[in-house]
Amino acid sequence: MLAGPAQLWVVAGCLFEVSLPEAAGGWRCLPPAPAVTLVGVEPRDGRLHFRFRAESPSASPVEVRFEGDGTTVGVPVRISPEQLAES
């Protein structure tokens, strides 16, 4: 059961992070879209933080999906050309 909302933010340049509340069975990232690459996972402050690198701009949001405790969560991410230019 999802104990709180997923959080999304740009970390720096082409890096962004999705934070999910820790789940008893843990979370795993389902294979991401070709526009993003998973670069790390870190537990912090009772949440699990997945860090990604944006690979190319997308005209529409890319959905990053996670699975855990029988729940699937999709987080839409818009990768802008400006975001990539900052890397």
Secondary structure, DSSP 8 states (H G I E B T S, - for coil): ---S--EEEEEETTEEEEEEE--TT--EE----TTEEEEEEEEETTEEEEEEEE-S--SS-EEEEEEETTEEEEEEE---HHHHHT-
